[in-house]
Amino acid sequence: MTGSESRSLNFLALLLGGVLALSLGLNGLLLAARIEDWPDDVSAELAATTADLHQTQRLLASCQQHQQRQDSLLILSRNLVAGKVLPFK
């Protein structure tokens, strides 16, 4: 490796280190600026949102079970109809 190549690699490594340091510094600054005090009514709002989430999950599970039952009955009825049309050997 020649001196010119080692200097260019050192420059690139230094440049990369500078960019990483700048990126970390800016990200830290942005994160620090976004930290806010939580309002007092967060716990009530959080409780209501959590209750809504649990109710939605229960309704979704119920709909999925109902749909699976319908799909199972549909497949069963298709198999029964196919069994009547085609003789069993």
Phi and psi restraints in degrees (range 20) as a CNS / XPLOR table:
assign (resid 1 and name C) (resid 2 and name N)
       (resid 2 and name CA) (resid 2 and name C) 1.0 -85.2 20.0 2
assign (resid 2 and name N) (resid 2 and name CA)
       (resid 2 and name C) (resid 3 and name N) 1.0 167.2 20.0 2
assign (resid 2 and name C) (resid 3 and name N)
       (resid 3 and name CA) (resid 3 and name C) 1.0 -62.7 20.0 2
assign (resid 3 and name N) (resid 3 and name CA)
       (resid 3 and name C) (resid 4 and name N) 1.0 -35.9 20.0 2
assign (resid 3 and name C) (resid 4 and name N)
       (resid 4 and name CA) (resid 4 and name C) 1.0 -65.7 20.0 2
assign (resid 4 and name N) (resid 4 and name CA)
       (resid 4 and name C) (resid 5 and name N) 1.0 -40.7 20.0 2
assign (resid 4 and name C) (resid 5 and name N)
       (resid 5 and name CA) (resid 5 and name C) 1.0 -67.6 20.0 2
assign (resid 5 and name N) (resid 5 and name CA)
       (resid 5 and name C) (resid 6 and name N) 1.0 -40.4 20.0 2
assign (resid 5 and name C) (resid 6 and name N)
       (resid 6 and name CA) (resid 6 and name C) 1.0 -67.8 20.0 2
assign (resid 6 and name N) (resid 6 and name CA)
       (resid 6 and name C) (resid 7 and name N) 1.0 -35.7 20.0 2
assign (resid 6 and name C) (resid 7 and name N)
       (resid 7 and name CA) (resid 7 and name C) 1.0 -67.1 20.0 2
assign (resid 7 and name N) (resid 7 and name CA)
       (resid 7 and name C) (resid 8 and name N) 1.0 -39.4 20.0 2
assign (resid 7 and name C) (resid 8 and name N)
       (resid 8 and name CA) (resid 8 and name C) 1.0 -68.3 20.0 2
assign (resid 8 and name N) (resid 8 and name CA)
       (resid 8 and name C) (resid 9 and name N) 1.0 -37.0 20.0 2
assign (resid 8 and name C) (resid 9 and name N)
       (resid 9 and name CA) (resid 9 and name C) 1.0 -67.6 20.0 2
assign (resid 9 and name N) (resid 9 and name CA)
       (resid 9 and name C) (resid 10 and name N) 1.0 -40.2 20.0 2
assign (resid 9 and name C) (resid 10 and name N)
       (resid 10 and name CA) (resid 10 and name C) 1.0 -62.9 20.0 2
assign (resid 10 and name N) (resid 10 and name CA)
       (resid 10 and name C) (resid 11 and name N) 1.0 -40.9 20.0 2
assign (resid 10 and name C) (resid 11 and name N)
       (resid 11 and name CA) (resid 11 and name C) 1.0 -63.2 20.0 2
assign (resid 11 and name N) (resid 11 and name CA)
       (resid 11 and name C) (resid 12 and name N) 1.0 -44.3 20.0 2
assign (resid 11 and name C) (resid 12 and name N)
       (resid 12 and name CA) (resid 12 and name C) 1.0 -64.7 20.0 2
assign (resid 12 and name N) (resid 12 and name CA)
       (resid 12 and name C) (resid 13 and name N) 1.0 -40.4 20.0 2
assign (resid 12 and name C) (resid 13 and name N)
       (resid 13 and name CA) (resid 13 and name C) 1.0 -64.5 20.0 2
assign (resid 13 and name N) (resid 13 and name CA)
       (resid 13 and name C) (resid 14 and name N) 1.0 -41.6 20.0 2
assign (resid 13 and name C) (resid 14 and name N)
       (resid 14 and name CA) (resid 14 and name C) 1.0 -64.9 20.0 2
assign (resid 14 and name N) (resid 14 and name CA)
       (resid 14 and name C) (resid 15 and name N) 1.0 -42.1 20.0 2
assign (resid 14 and name C) (resid 15 and name N)
       (resid 15 and name CA) (resid 15 and name C) 1.0 -63.2 20.0 2
assign (resid 15 and name N) (resid 15 and name CA)
       (resid 15 and name C) (resid 16 and name N) 1.0 -44.0 20.0 2
assign (resid 15 and name C) (resid 16 and name N)
       (resid 16 and name CA) (resid 16 and name C) 1.0 -63.7 20.0 2
assign (resid 16 and name N) (resid 16 and name CA)
       (resid 16 and name C) (resid 17 and name N) 1.0 -42.9 20.0 2
assign (resid 16 and name C) (resid 17 and name N)
       (resid 17 and name CA) (resid 17 and name C) 1.0 -61.5 20.0 2
assign (resid 17 and name N) (resid 17 and name CA)
       (resid 17 and name C) (resid 18 and name N) 1.0 -40.2 20.0 2
assign (resid 17 and name C) (resid 18 and name N)
       (resid 18 and name CA) (resid 18 and name C) 1.0 -64.8 20.0 2
assign (resid 18 and name N) (resid 18 and name CA)
       (resid 18 and name C) (resid 19 and name N) 1.0 -42.1 20.0 2
assign (resid 18 and name C) (resid 19 and name N)
       (resid 19 and name CA) (resid 19 and name C) 1.0 -64.4 20.0 2
assign (resid 19 and name N) (resid 19 and name CA)
       (resid 19 and name C) (resid 20 and name N) 1.0 -42.8 20.0 2
assign (resid 19 and name C) (resid 20 and name N)
       (resid 20 and name CA) (resid 20 and name C) 1.0 -63.7 20.0 2
assign (resid 20 and name N) (resid 20 and name CA)
       (resid 20 and name C) (resid 21 and name N) 1.0 -42.3 20.0 2
assign (resid 20 and name C) (resid 21 and name N)
       (resid 21 and name CA) (resid 21 and name C) 1.0 -63.6 20.0 2
assign (resid 21 and name N) (resid 21 and name CA)
       (resid 21 and name C) (resid 22 and name N) 1.0 -41.9 20.0 2
assign (resid 21 and name C) (resid 22 and name N)
       (resid 22 and name CA) (resid 22 and name C) 1.0 -64.0 20.0 2
assign (resid 22 and name N) (resid 22 and name CA)
       (resid 22 and name C) (resid 23 and name N) 1.0 -42.7 20.0 2
assign (resid 22 and name C) (resid 23 and name N)
       (resid 23 and name CA) (resid 23 and name C) 1.0 -62.6 20.0 2
assign (resid 23 and name N) (resid 23 and name CA)
       (resid 23 and name C) (resid 24 and name N) 1.0 -46.3 20.0 2
assign (resid 23 and name C) (resid 24 and name N)
       (resid 24 and name CA) (resid 24 and name C) 1.0 -62.1 20.0 2
assign (resid 24 and name N) (resid 24 and name CA)
       (resid 24 and name C) (resid 25 and name N) 1.0 -41.3 20.0 2
assign (resid 24 and name C) (resid 25 and name N)
       (resid 25 and name CA) (resid 25 and name C) 1.0 -63.7 20.0 2
assign (resid 25 and name N) (resid 25 and name CA)
       (resid 25 and name C) (resid 26 and name N) 1.0 -44.2 20.0 2
assign (resid 25 and name C) (resid 26 and name N)
       (resid 26 and name CA) (resid 26 and name C) 1.0 -67.6 20.0 2
assign (resid 26 and name N) (resid 26 and name CA)
       (resid 26 and name C) (resid 27 and name N) 1.0 -40.8 20.0 2
assign (resid 26 and name C) (resid 27 and name N)
       (resid 27 and name CA) (resid 27 and name C) 1.0 -62.7 20.0 2
assign (resid 27 and name N) (resid 27 and name CA)
       (resid 27 and name C) (resid 28 and name N) 1.0 -41.9 20.0 2
assign (resid 27 and name C) (resid 28 and name N)
       (resid 28 and name CA) (resid 28 and name C) 1.0 -62.3 20.0 2
assign (resid 28 and name N) (resid 28 and name CA)
       (resid 28 and name C) (resid 29 and name N) 1.0 -40.8 20.0 2
assign (resid 28 and name C) (resid 29 and name N)
       (resid 29 and name CA) (resid 29 and name C) 1.0 -64.1 20.0 2
assign (resid 29 and name N) (resid 29 and name CA)
       (resid 29 and name C) (resid 30 and name N) 1.0 -43.3 20.0 2
assign (resid 29 and name C) (resid 30 and name N)
       (resid 30 and name CA) (resid 30 and name C) 1.0 -66.6 20.0 2
assign (resid 30 and name N) (resid 30 and name CA)
       (resid 30 and name C) (resid 31 and name N) 1.0 -40.3 20.0 2
assign (resid 30 and name C) (resid 31 and name N)
       (resid 31 and name CA) (resid 31 and name C) 1.0 -66.3 20.0 2
assign (resid 31 and name N) (resid 31 and name CA)
       (resid 31 and name C) (resid 32 and name N) 1.0 -39.0 20.0 2
assign (resid 31 and name C) (resid 32 and name N)
       (resid 32 and name CA) (resid 32 and name C) 1.0 -67.1 20.0 2
assign (resid 32 and name N) (resid 32 and name CA)
       (resid 32 and name C) (resid 33 and name N) 1.0 -33.1 20.0 2
assign (resid 32 and name C) (resid 33 and name N)
       (resid 33 and name CA) (resid 33 and name C) 1.0 -73.4 20.0 2
assign (resid 33 and name N) (resid 33 and name CA)
       (resid 33 and name C) (resid 34 and name N) 1.0 -23.7 20.0 2
assign (resid 33 and name C) (resid 34 and name N)
       (resid 34 and name CA) (resid 34 and name C) 1.0 -86.0 20.0 2
assign (resid 34 and name N) (resid 34 and name CA)
       (resid 34 and name C) (resid 35 and name N) 1.0 -12.7 20.0 2
assign (resid 34 and name C) (resid 35 and name N)
       (resid 35 and name CA) (resid 35 and name C) 1.0 -71.5 20.0 2
assign (resid 35 and name N) (resid 35 and name CA)
       (resid 35 and name C) (resid 36 and name N) 1.0 123.8 20.0 2
assign (resid 35 and name C) (resid 36 and name N)
       (resid 36 and name CA) (resid 36 and name C) 1.0 -129.0 20.0 2
assign (resid 36 and name N) (resid 36 and name CA)
       (resid 36 and name C) (resid 37 and name N) 1.0 158.8 20.0 2
assign (resid 36 and name C) (resid 37 and name N)
       (resid 37 and name CA) (resid 37 and name C) 1.0 -72.9 20.0 2
assign (resid 37 and name N) (resid 37 and name CA)
       (resid 37 and name C) (resid 38 and name N) 1.0 140.9 20.0 2
assign (resid 37 and name C) (resid 38 and name N)
       (resid 38 and name CA) (resid 38 and name C) 1.0 -76.6 20.0 2
assign (resid 38 and name N) (resid 38 and name CA)
       (resid 38 and name C) (resid 39 and name N) 1.0 134.2 20.0 2
assign (resid 38 and name C) (resid 39 and name N)
       (resid 39 and name CA) (resid 39 and name C) 1.0 -65.7 20.0 2
assign (resid 39 and name N) (resid 39 and name CA)
       (resid 39 and name C) (resid 40 and name N) 1.0 161.2 20.0 2
assign (resid 39 and name C) (resid 40 and name N)
       (resid 40 and name CA) (resid 40 and name C) 1.0 -68.9 20.0 2
assign (resid 40 and name N) (resid 40 and name CA)
       (resid 40 and name C) (resid 41 and name N) 1.0 -30.3 20.0 2
assign (resid 40 and name C) (resid 41 and name N)
       (resid 41 and name CA) (resid 41 and name C) 1.0 -87.9 20.0 2
assign (resid 41 and name N) (resid 41 and name CA)
       (resid 41 and name C) (resid 42 and name N) 1.0 15.5 20.0 2
assign (resid 41 and name C) (resid 42 and name N)
       (resid 42 and name CA) (resid 42 and name C) 1.0 -66.2 20.0 2
assign (resid 42 and name N) (resid 42 and name CA)
       (resid 42 and name C) (resid 43 and name N) 1.0 -39.8 20.0 2
assign (resid 42 and name C) (resid 43 and name N)
       (resid 43 and name CA) (resid 43 and name C) 1.0 -63.3 20.0 2
assign (resid 43 and name N) (resid 43 and name CA)
       (resid 43 and name C) (resid 44 and name N) 1.0 -40.6 20.0 2
assign (resid 43 and name C) (resid 44 and name N)
       (resid 44 and name CA) (resid 44 and name C) 1.0 -67.2 20.0 2
assign (resid 44 and name N) (resid 44 and name CA)
       (resid 44 and name C) (resid 45 and name N) 1.0 -42.5 20.0 2
assign (resid 44 and name C) (resid 45 and name N)
       (resid 45 and name CA) (resid 45 and name C) 1.0 -66.6 20.0 2
assign (resid 45 and name N) (resid 45 and name CA)
       (resid 45 and name C) (resid 46 and name N) 1.0 -39.9 20.0 2
assign (resid 45 and name C) (resid 46 and name N)
       (resid 46 and name CA) (resid 46 and name C) 1.0 -64.7 20.0 2
assign (resid 46 and name N) (resid 46 and name CA)
       (resid 46 and name C) (resid 47 and name N) 1.0 -41.1 20.0 2
assign (resid 46 and name C) (resid 47 and name N)
       (resid 47 and name CA) (resid 47 and name C) 1.0 -63.7 20.0 2
assign (resid 47 and name N) (resid 47 and name CA)
       (resid 47 and name C) (resid 48 and name N) 1.0 -42.6 20.0 2
assign (resid 47 and name C) (resid 48 and name N)
       (resid 48 and name CA) (resid 48 and name C) 1.0 -65.9 20.0 2
assign (resid 48 and name N) (resid 48 and name CA)
       (resid 48 and name C) (resid 49 and name N) 1.0 -41.7 20.0 2
assign (resid 48 and name C) (resid 49 and name N)
       (resid 49 and name CA) (resid 49 and name C) 1.0 -65.4 20.0 2
assign (resid 49 and name N) (resid 49 and name CA)
       (resid 49 and name C) (resid 50 and name N) 1.0 -40.0 20.0 2
assign (resid 49 and name C) (resid 50 and name N)
       (resid 50 and name CA) (resid 50 and name C) 1.0 -64.6 20.0 2
assign (resid 50 and name N) (resid 50 and name CA)
       (resid 50 and name C) (resid 51 and name N) 1.0 -41.4 20.0 2
assign (resid 50 and name C) (resid 51 and name N)
       (resid 51 and name CA) (resid 51 and name C) 1.0 -62.5 20.0 2
assign (resid 51 and name N) (resid 51 and name CA)
       (resid 51 and name C) (resid 52 and name N) 1.0 -42.8 20.0 2
assign (resid 51 and name C) (resid 52 and name N)
       (resid 52 and name CA) (resid 52 and name C) 1.0 -61.9 20.0 2
assign (resid 52 and name N) (resid 52 and name CA)
       (resid 52 and name C) (resid 53 and name N) 1.0 -41.0 20.0 2
assign (resid 52 and name C) (resid 53 and name N)
       (resid 53 and name CA) (resid 53 and name C) 1.0 -62.9 20.0 2
assign (resid 53 and name N) (resid 53 and name CA)
       (resid 53 and name C) (resid 54 and name N) 1.0 -45.2 20.0 2
assign (resid 53 and name C) (resid 54 and name N)
       (resid 54 and name CA) (resid 54 and name C) 1.0 -65.3 20.0 2
assign (resid 54 and name N) (resid 54 and name CA)
       (resid 54 and name C) (resid 55 and name N) 1.0 -39.2 20.0 2
assign (resid 54 and name C) (resid 55 and name N)
       (resid 55 and name CA) (resid 55 and name C) 1.0 -64.6 20.0 2
assign (resid 55 and name N) (resid 55 and name CA)
       (resid 55 and name C) (resid 56 and name N) 1.0 -41.7 20.0 2
assign (resid 55 and name C) (resid 56 and name N)
       (resid 56 and name CA) (resid 56 and name C) 1.0 -63.8 20.0 2
assign (resid 56 and name N) (resid 56 and name CA)
       (resid 56 and name C) (resid 57 and name N) 1.0 -39.7 20.0 2
assign (resid 56 and name C) (resid 57 and name N)
       (resid 57 and name CA) (resid 57 and name C) 1.0 -64.3 20.0 2
assign (resid 57 and name N) (resid 57 and name CA)
       (resid 57 and name C) (resid 58 and name N) 1.0 -41.3 20.0 2
assign (resid 57 and name C) (resid 58 and name N)
       (resid 58 and name CA) (resid 58 and name C) 1.0 -64.1 20.0 2
assign (resid 58 and name N) (resid 58 and name CA)
       (resid 58 and name C) (resid 59 and name N) 1.0 -43.3 20.0 2
assign (resid 58 and name C) (resid 59 and name N)
       (resid 59 and name CA) (resid 59 and name C) 1.0 -64.2 20.0 2
assign (resid 59 and name N) (resid 59 and name CA)
       (resid 59 and name C) (resid 60 and name N) 1.0 -39.8 20.0 2
assign (resid 59 and name C) (resid 60 and name N)
       (resid 60 and name CA) (resid 60 and name C) 1.0 -64.8 20.0 2
assign (resid 60 and name N) (resid 60 and name CA)
       (resid 60 and name C) (resid 61 and name N) 1.0 -42.9 20.0 2
assign (resid 60 and name C) (resid 61 and name N)
       (resid 61 and name CA) (resid 61 and name C) 1.0 -62.8 20.0 2
assign (resid 61 and name N) (resid 61 and name CA)
       (resid 61 and name C) (resid 62 and name N) 1.0 -40.1 20.0 2
assign (resid 61 and name C) (resid 62 and name N)
       (resid 62 and name CA) (resid 62 and name C) 1.0 -63.9 20.0 2
assign (resid 62 and name N) (resid 62 and name CA)
       (resid 62 and name C) (resid 63 and name N) 1.0 -43.8 20.0 2
assign (resid 62 and name C) (resid 63 and name N)
       (resid 63 and name CA) (resid 63 and name C) 1.0 -63.4 20.0 2
assign (resid 63 and name N) (resid 63 and name CA)
       (resid 63 and name C) (resid 64 and name N) 1.0 -39.5 20.0 2
assign (resid 63 and name C) (resid 64 and name N)
       (resid 64 and name CA) (resid 64 and name C) 1.0 -65.4 20.0 2
assign (resid 64 and name N) (resid 64 and name CA)
       (resid 64 and name C) (resid 65 and name N) 1.0 -41.2 20.0 2
assign (resid 64 and name C) (resid 65 and name N)
       (resid 65 and name CA) (resid 65 and name C) 1.0 -63.8 20.0 2
assign (resid 65 and name N) (resid 65 and name CA)
       (resid 65 and name C) (resid 66 and name N) 1.0 -43.1 20.0 2
assign (resid 65 and name C) (resid 66 and name N)
       (resid 66 and name CA) (resid 66 and name C) 1.0 -61.5 20.0 2
assign (resid 66 and name N) (resid 66 and name CA)
       (resid 66 and name C) (resid 67 and name N) 1.0 -43.6 20.0 2
assign (resid 66 and name C) (resid 67 and name N)
       (resid 67 and name CA) (resid 67 and name C) 1.0 -65.5 20.0 2
assign (resid 67 and name N) (resid 67 and name CA)
       (resid 67 and name C) (resid 68 and name N) 1.0 -40.8 20.0 2
assign (resid 67 and name C) (resid 68 and name N)
       (resid 68 and name CA) (resid 68 and name C) 1.0 -63.5 20.0 2
assign (resid 68 and name N) (resid 68 and name CA)
       (resid 68 and name C) (resid 69 and name N) 1.0 -39.3 20.0 2
assign (resid 68 and name C) (resid 69 and name N)
       (resid 69 and name CA) (resid 69 and name C) 1.0 -62.3 20.0 2
assign (resid 69 and name N) (resid 69 and name CA)
       (resid 69 and name C) (resid 70 and name N) 1.0 -44.5 20.0 2
assign (resid 69 and name C) (resid 70 and name N)
       (resid 70 and name CA) (resid 70 and name C) 1.0 -62.1 20.0 2
assign (resid 70 and name N) (resid 70 and name CA)
       (resid 70 and name C) (resid 71 and name N) 1.0 -42.8 20.0 2
assign (resid 70 and name C) (resid 71 and name N)
       (resid 71 and name CA) (resid 71 and name C) 1.0 -63.0 20.0 2
assign (resid 71 and name N) (resid 71 and name CA)
       (resid 71 and name C) (resid 72 and name N) 1.0 -41.2 20.0 2
assign (resid 71 and name C) (resid 72 and name N)
       (resid 72 and name CA) (resid 72 and name C) 1.0 -64.5 20.0 2
assign (resid 72 and name N) (resid 72 and name CA)
       (resid 72 and name C) (resid 73 and name N) 1.0 -43.2 20.0 2
assign (resid 72 and name C) (resid 73 and name N)
       (resid 73 and name CA) (resid 73 and name C) 1.0 -66.1 20.0 2
assign (resid 73 and name N) (resid 73 and name CA)
       (resid 73 and name C) (resid 74 and name N) 1.0 -37.6 20.0 2
assign (resid 73 and name C) (resid 74 and name N)
       (resid 74 and name CA) (resid 74 and name C) 1.0 -64.1 20.0 2
assign (resid 74 and name N) (resid 74 and name CA)
       (resid 74 and name C) (resid 75 and name N) 1.0 -44.2 20.0 2
assign (resid 74 and name C) (resid 75 and name N)
       (resid 75 and name CA) (resid 75 and name C) 1.0 -65.8 20.0 2
assign (resid 75 and name N) (resid 75 and name CA)
       (resid 75 and name C) (resid 76 and name N) 1.0 -41.8 20.0 2
assign (resid 75 and name C) (resid 76 and name N)
       (resid 76 and name CA) (resid 76 and name C) 1.0 -62.8 20.0 2
assign (resid 76 and name N) (resid 76 and name CA)
       (resid 76 and name C) (resid 77 and name N) 1.0 -44.0 20.0 2
assign (resid 76 and name C) (resid 77 and name N)
       (resid 77 and name CA) (resid 77 and name C) 1.0 -66.8 20.0 2
assign (resid 77 and name N) (resid 77 and name CA)
       (resid 77 and name C) (resid 78 and name N) 1.0 -36.1 20.0 2
assign (resid 77 and name C) (resid 78 and name N)
       (resid 78 and name CA) (resid 78 and name C) 1.0 -65.4 20.0 2
assign (resid 78 and name N) (resid 78 and name CA)
       (resid 78 and name C) (resid 79 and name N) 1.0 -40.1 20.0 2
assign (resid 78 and name C) (resid 79 and name N)
       (resid 79 and name CA) (resid 79 and name C) 1.0 -66.8 20.0 2
assign (resid 79 and name N) (resid 79 and name CA)
       (resid 79 and name C) (resid 80 and name N) 1.0 -37.6 20.0 2
assign (resid 79 and name C) (resid 80 and name N)
       (resid 80 and name CA) (resid 80 and name C) 1.0 -66.7 20.0 2
assign (resid 80 and name N) (resid 80 and name CA)
       (resid 80 and name C) (resid 81 and name N) 1.0 -43.5 20.0 2
assign (resid 80 and name C) (resid 81 and name N)
       (resid 81 and name CA) (resid 81 and name C) 1.0 -64.6 20.0 2
assign (resid 81 and name N) (resid 81 and name CA)
       (resid 81 and name C) (resid 82 and name N) 1.0 -42.6 20.0 2
assign (resid 81 and name C) (resid 82 and name N)
       (resid 82 and name CA) (resid 82 and name C) 1.0 -65.1 20.0 2
assign (resid 82 and name N) (resid 82 and name CA)
       (resid 82 and name C) (resid 83 and name N) 1.0 -34.3 20.0 2
assign (resid 82 and name C) (resid 83 and name N)
       (resid 83 and name CA) (resid 83 and name C) 1.0 -67.7 20.0 2
assign (resid 83 and name N) (resid 83 and name CA)
       (resid 83 and name C) (resid 84 and name N) 1.0 -34.2 20.0 2
assign (resid 83 and name C) (resid 84 and name N)
       (resid 84 and name CA) (resid 84 and name C) 1.0 -74.2 20.0 2
assign (resid 84 and name N) (resid 84 and name CA)
       (resid 84 and name C) (resid 85 and name N) 1.0 -33.7 20.0 2
assign (resid 84 and name C) (resid 85 and name N)
       (resid 85 and name CA) (resid 85 and name C) 1.0 -77.2 20.0 2
assign (resid 85 and name N) (resid 85 and name CA)
       (resid 85 and name C) (resid 86 and name N) 1.0 -46.0 20.0 2
assign (resid 85 and name C) (resid 86 and name N)
       (resid 86 and name CA) (resid 86 and name C) 1.0 -96.3 20.0 2
assign (resid 86 and name N) (resid 86 and name CA)
       (resid 86 and name C) (resid 87 and name N) 1.0 127.1 20.0 2
assign (resid 86 and name C) (resid 87 and name N)
       (resid 87 and name CA) (resid 87 and name C) 1.0 -69.3 20.0 2
assign (resid 87 and name N) (resid 87 and name CA)
       (resid 87 and name C) (resid 88 and name N) 1.0 144.8 20.0 2
assign (resid 87 and name C) (resid 88 and name N)
       (resid 88 and name CA) (resid 88 and name C) 1.0 -83.5 20.0 2
assign (resid 88 and name N) (resid 88 and name CA)
       (resid 88 and name C) (resid 89 and name N) 1.0 129.7 20.0 2
